[in-house]
């Protein structure tokens, strides 16, 4: 035989979904939020998106070419990272911000740890947190309709009133892709319909955070306050598009429920008790670090080894 085939032990699970197909569907699902971001913030937002995606794809190609590794840019994972990073940036940032963020996400967080499937945290969110720490002023300056001001969540934290309908539709200040909960939910529905993700992680995340906000938010059972918290700060974007990342989320069903609960609690702690009105990015990357432990304690025990006996 001219080729050697390596066959693993059964069972063998076959599926039509390839990495490229899954990432392609994620890109499609992010289109509503991306298009709305460009409409909401103008052509500058489009430039940030293009630069971020191009930087991530080019960084991955150059690294793999120089290291004599298989070129993987056609699985679209780098493009997804670039788009998610761009959607988590203000439209007002200078062009070099997405360049630095893209290089950090692909080179440091993804490739230096072995490439796709080996990274220990979400590359786009790791890059955003790196940029927030390094360039706080530029990353927290939001301009909408020509006026620079605080995000609705920041106003809410300061005790001011906000327009929940505008937050749901997205006609507010914020990062490029986080403002419109409606556009994000349209993309999430596409992923759920095609079974790319399920509701286990995002559902548990959102419900846990909602309970935490009602209990500790200081507003009692105020549904308007709760709706503002759910629609703002990238919670929906994080819950459906980043917390569900296959690589950095648990594979066990019970682990996914535990993971979602931790995400909800951590987001609540950062938002309500922290100095910042946000918290989704830090909550997700912190929870990413706990995934190995979560899987270790929730993995089903094999039959005859302490598991359920029949």
Secondary structure by P-SEA (a helix, b strand, c coil): ccbbbbbccccbbbbcccaaaaaaaaaaaaaaaaaaaaaaccaaaaaaaaaaaaaaaaaaaaaaaaaccccccccaaaaaaaaaaaaacccccccaaaaaaaaaacccccccccccccccccaaaaaaaaaaaaccccccccccccbbbbcaaaaaaacccccaaaaaacccccccccccaaaaaaaaaaaaaacccccaaaaaaaaaaaaaaaacccccccaaaaaaaaacccccccccccccccccccccaaaaaaaaaaaaaaaaaaaccccccccaaaaaaaaaaaaaaaaaaccccccccccccc
